[in-house]
């Protein structure tokens, strides 16, 4: 290491020689800044998606691009603006196909911040699988709808257990939480549990939704119709034991 670099790192407490004891707390601060202990070589993660997990949570959206996501028909429905995924256009579905758990989740906690605009409709799918067009045939839809003409409101488990009550407002960010463990699904809005569902043994899938049974799969965001505009950000997941 060049003496000037060594002196600079020593001055801010981010470098310790291999044989020198390091004060308590120094390593944690250095790690947060991307400096590996006992090394002058900085390391960094090239996107939020590749960042180290925080308490087991892994980001699925880097805030800059749709890297790790895939859409079939009507791809223009999805764009990235100011750190958010903007959903606005004809029916389309954006599927997570990134590296986290090889995009194949069974038991998990999922969280995203969502903002609807008046009259908008969207959804968050789980246990689904990529398909080129149409409504996803596999998995469940967690409804995103605070004022659309469809009466099934935000945090309904669509066509499985629907709710009429409005738990979030248009033009205001809210947090949608989804937890699946075994046959049990828990949905929360802004930390409040609004729906719990336990799939019965030997359940028969509802008519028109043959793939709407607890299984495993990926996540997807829904573009419902050209008049709907919805925003997503801070999308993350934490795996639970199978």
MARNUMAR-144241 format. One record per residue: residue in three letters; x, y, z of N, C-alpha, C, CB in turn. Coordinates in steps of 0.1 Angstrom, whole numbers, plus 5000, padded with zeros to 4 digits. Glycine has a CB too. Example, Ala and Ser with C-alpha at 12.3 -4.5 7.8 and 13.67 -1.06 7.14 Angstrom:
residues 2
ALA513249435078512349555078513249675078511349555090
SER512849785071513749895071512950005079514149945057
This chain:
residues 242
UNK500849885000500050005000500950125000499050005012
UNK500550234993501250354992501150425006500750444981
UNK502250485011502250545024501150645026503550615027
UNK500850725015499850825016498450765018499850915003
UNK498150655011496850585013496750535027496750475003
UNK497850465032497950405045497650515056499250335048
UNK498350625055498150735064496750795064499150845062
UNK496150805052494750855051493850755058494350865037
UNK493950625056493050535062493250525077493250395056
UNK494450535081494750535096494050655102496250535099
UNK494050775095493550895101492050885104493851005092
UNK491350815095489850805097489550675104489150815084
UNK490550595108490250475116489750355108489250505126
UNK490050355095489450245086490550145083488850305074
UNK491750155088492750055085493550015097493750105074
UNK493749885099494549845110495549735104493749785122
UNK496749745108497749655103497349515109499149685108
UNK497749405101497249275105497649235120497849175096
UNK498749285125499149245138498749355149500649235139
UNK497849445145497449555154496049535158497649695147
UNK495749535171494449525176493649635172494449505191
UNK492349615168491449725163490449755174490749675150
UNK490249885176489349925187487949865184489250075188
UNK487149835195485849785193484949885185485149755207
UNK484249835176483349915168483949975155482850035176
UNK485249965154485850025142485549935130487350025143
UNK485449805131485249715120483849735114485449575123
UNK482849755124481449775119481349895111480549775131
UNK481950005115481850125107482550115094482550245115
UNK483750045094484450025081483649945072485749955084
UNK482949835077482149755068481049825062481549635076
UNK480449915069479349995063479850085052478650075074
UNK481050125052481550205042482250125031482650305047
UNK482149995032482749915021484149885022482449975008
UNK484749895034486149865035486349735043486949985042
UNK486949635037487149505044488249515054487449405033
UNK488049455065489049455076490349405071488549375088
UNK491449475076492849435073493149435058493149295079
UNK492449515051492649525037492449675032491749435029
UNK493249715023493149855018492249855006494449915015
UNK491749735002490949724989489549744992491249594982
UNK488949854988487449874990486649764982487050014986
UNK485549724988484649644980483249704980484549494986
UNK482449674970481149744969480249644961481249874962
UNK478949664963477949584956477449674945476849534965
UNK477249614933476949704922475449734920477349634909
UNK474649684929473249714929472649684942472449644918
UNK471449734945470749704957470349564958469449794959
UNK470049504946469649364946470749274951469149324932
UNK472049314948473149224952473749264965474249234941
UNK473149354972473649404985473549294995472949524990
UNK474349295006474249195016472949205023475449205026
UNK472349095027471049095034471049165047470548945036
UNK470049235050469849305063468849225071469449455061
UNK469349155082468449075090467748975082467449155098
UNK468348925071467748825063466948875051466948735071
UNK466649005051465949065040466849095028465249195045
UNK466249065016467049085004466149164995467348944997
UNK466749274989466049364980465849294966466849494978
UNK464749314960464449254947464449364936463049184947
UNK464549484940464549594930465649694933463149674931
UNK466549724923467649804926467449954925468749774916
UNK466149994923465850134923466250214910466450204934
UNK466850144901467350204889466950144876468850214889
UNK466650014876466349944864465449824867467649894857
UNK465049754857464149634859465049504858463049624848
UNK466349524862467249404862466649304872468649444866
UNK466649174867466049074876464549054874466349094890
UNK463949134865462549124863462249094848461749254868
UNK461149034845460849004831459349024828461248854828
UNK459049084817457649104813457449054799457249254814
UNK456249004796455948954783455249054775455048824784
UNK453949034772453249134764453149264771451749074762
UNK453049374763452849504767453949554777451449524774
UNK455149524774456249554783456349704786457549514777
UNK455849794778455849934780455049984792455450004768
UNK454249894798453449924809454249954821452449804812
UNK455549894821456349914833457550004830456849774838
UNK457850094839459050184837459650214851458750314830
UNK460850264851461450304864461650454864462850234866
UNK461150524874461250664876461550704890460050744870
UNK462550774893462850834906462850724917461850934910
UNK463450604914463550504923462350414925463950554936
UNK461350424916460150354918459850274905458950444921
UNK459050164906458550104894457150164892458449944896
UNK457050214880455750284876454950184867455950414869
UNK453750154871452850064864451750144857452249954873
UNK451750154844450750244837450650204823451150394838
UNK449550134819449450094805448549974805450750064799
UNK448449904793447649794791448049674800447649744776
UNK447149574801447349464809448749404807446249354807
UNK449449384818450849324817451249274831451849424811
UNK452249184831452649134844454249124844452048994847
UNK454749184854456249194856456649084866456749334860
UNK457448984862457748874870459148884875457648734863
UNK459448854888460748854893461448724889460748864909
UNK462648734882463348624877464848634881463248614861
UNK465048704892466448734896467048614904466448854904
UNK468148644910468948544917468448504931470348594918
UNK467748584938467348554951466548424951466548674957
UNK467048324959466348194960466048134946465048214968
UNK466848174936466548124922465148154918466847974921
UNK464548274923463148314921462148204923463048374908
UNK462348124934461548014937461248004952462147874931
UNK460248074956459948094971458848004975459748234974
UNK458947944987457947874993457347945006458347724997
UNK458147935017457848015029458648145029458047925042
UNK458048255032458748385031457948495038458948415016
UNK458648605040458048735042458348825031458448795056
UNK457348895026457548995015457049125019456848945002
UNK457749235015457249365018457549465006457949415031
UNK456649555004456749654993456049774997456349604979
UNK456549894993455850014995455050044982456750134998
UNK453850084983452950094972452150224973451849974972
UNK451950284961451150414961450250394949452050534959
UNK448950404952447950404941447450544938446650324945
UNK446950564926446250684922444750664921446850744908
UNK443950764921442550744921442050654910441850874921
UNK441150564913440550474903441550364898440150554892
UNK442650344904443650244899443450104905445050294902
UNK443950004898443849864901445249804898442649794895
UNK445749724906446949644904446949524913448249734906
UNK448049454914448149344923449549294924447249224918
UNK449849224935451049154938450849004938451749204951
UNK451448934929451348784929452448724936451248734914
UNK452148604943453148524948452848374945453248534964
UNK453948294946453848154941453448144927452848074950
UNK453848234919453448234905454648194896452948374901
UNK454448204883455548164873455348244861455448004870
UNK456448274855456448364843455548304832457848384838
UNK454748384826454048354813454048474804452648304817
UNK454048444792454148554782453048644781454348494768
UNK451748604783450648684782449448634790450248704767
UNK448448714791447248674799447448704814446948534796
UNK446348674821446448684836447248564841445048684842
UNK448048574851448848464856447948344860449748504868
UNK448248234856447448114859447848044872447548014847
UNK449048074876449548004888449748114899450947934885
UNK449448074911449748154923448548244927450848244920
UNK448748324937447748404943448048554940447748384959
UNK446948634940447048774938446648844951446148824926
UNK447548934956447149024967446749154960448449044977
UNK445449184962444849304955445549434959443449304958
UNK445649524949446049664951445049744945447549694945
UNK444149804953442949874949442349944960441949774942
UNK442450084960441750164971440550234966442750254976
UNK440350244953439150324948438650284934439450474948
UNK439150174929438650124916437250074917439650004911
UNK436550054906435150014906435049864911434550024892
UNK436149784910436049654916436049664932437349574912
UNK435049604938434849624952435949554961433549574956
UNK436649464955437649384963438949474965438149254955
UNK439149514978440049614981441449564984439549694992
UNK442349664986443749634989443849535000444449764993
UNK444749434998445049325007444049215007445249385021
UNK443149214997442349094995443248984989441149124985
UNK442948864992443548754986442548714975443848624996
UNK442848764963441848784952441148654949442448844940
UNK439748654950438848544947439048424956439148494933
UNK439848444967440048344977439348394990441548304979
UNK439848504995439248575006439348725004440048535020
UNK438248785001438148924996437649015007437348934984
UNK438149135008437649235018437149355011438849265028
UNK436149415017435549545012436149665019434049535014
UNK436649645031437149765038438449825032437549715053
UNK438449955032439650025027440650055038439150165020
UNK441850005036442850015046444050105042443449875050
UNK443950165030445050255026444350365017446150175018
UNK445050475015444550585007445250604994444550715015
UNK444550654984445250694972446250804974444250734961
UNK447250814966448250914966449150924979447651054964
UNK449050814986449850804999450550664999448950825012
UNK451850665002452650545002452050455014454150565004
UNK451850335011451550235022452450115021450050195022
UNK452550035031453349915031452549795031454349915044
UNK452749715020452049585019452949475024451549565005
UNK452549395033453349285039452549155036453549305054
UNK453349055031452848925028453648815035452748895013
UNK453048725043453848615049453148485046453848635065
UNK453948395041453448255038454248165046453448225023
UNK453648085054454347975061453447855062454748025076
UNK453947745055453047635054451847665046452647575068
UNK450647635051449447665044448747805049448447555047
UNK449547875057448947995063449448125056449248005077
UNK448548215052448948335046448448455055448248355032
UNK449348545058449048665066449348785057449848665079
UNK448348885056448549005049448349125059447549015037
UNK449249215058449249335066449349465058450349335077
UNK448749565062448849695056449349795067447449745050
UNK450449855064451049945074451149885088450250075075
UNK451549755088451849685100450549625107452449775110
UNK449449655102448149605107447649485100447049715107
UNK447449375107446949245100445549275096447049125110
UNK445249255083443949275077443349145072443949385066
UNK444149045070443648925064444548805068443448925049
UNK443948695073444648565075443848455068444848545090
UNK444548365062443948265055444748135056443748295039
UNK444048025060444747895060444147805050444647835075
UNK444947755041444347675030443947535036445347655019
UNK442747495034442247365039443047245032440747345037
UNK443147135039443647015033442846975021443846905044
UNK443446925011442746874999441846974993441946745003
UNK442347104993441547214988441347194973442147344991
UNK440147244968439947244954440147384949438447194950
UNK440947414939441147544934439847604929442147544923
UNK439647734931438347804927438247794911438347944932
UNK437047804907436747804893437447924886435247804890
UNK438147894875438847994868440248024873438048124868
UNK440647954884441947974890442547844894441848074902
UNK442747754884443247624887444547614894443247544875
UNK445447724893446747724899446747804912447747774889
UNK445647834917445547924929445547834942444348014929
UNK446647764944446847674956448247704961446547524952
UNK448447684974449747704980450747604974449647674996
UNK451847654969452847574963454247644965452547564947
UNK454847694955456047774955456147844942457247694958
UNK456947944941457148024929457648154931455748034921
UNK457448244922458048384922456948484925458748414909
UNK457348614924456448724926456248794912457048824936
UNK455148864911454848944899454049064903454048864889
UNK454249174896453449294897452449304885454349424898
UNK451249354888450249354878450049494872448949294883
UNK449949504859449449614852448049584848450249664840
UNK447049644853445649604852444949654839444849634864
UNK445049784837444349854826445049984823442849864829
UNK444850044811445450174808445150294817445150204794
UNK444050284823443650394832444250394846442150404833
UNK444850284849445450264862446850304863445250114867
UNK447250374873448650404875449050384890448950554871
UNK450050294892450450254905451950254906449850114909
UNK452450284918453950294920454350184931454350434924
UNK455550134928456150034938457550074941456049884933
UNK458050054953459450064956459749984969459750224959
UNK461049984972461449914984460949774985461049994997
UNK461049694974460549564973461549464979460149524958
UNK461249384989462149294995461549175000462849375007
UNK462349065003461848935007462748885017461648844995
UNK462248805026463048725036462548585036462948785050
UNK463448485032463048345032462848295046464048265025
UNK461848205048461548135060461847985058460148155065
UNK462247915068462447765066461347695059462847705079
UNK461647605050460547525044460047425054461147445032
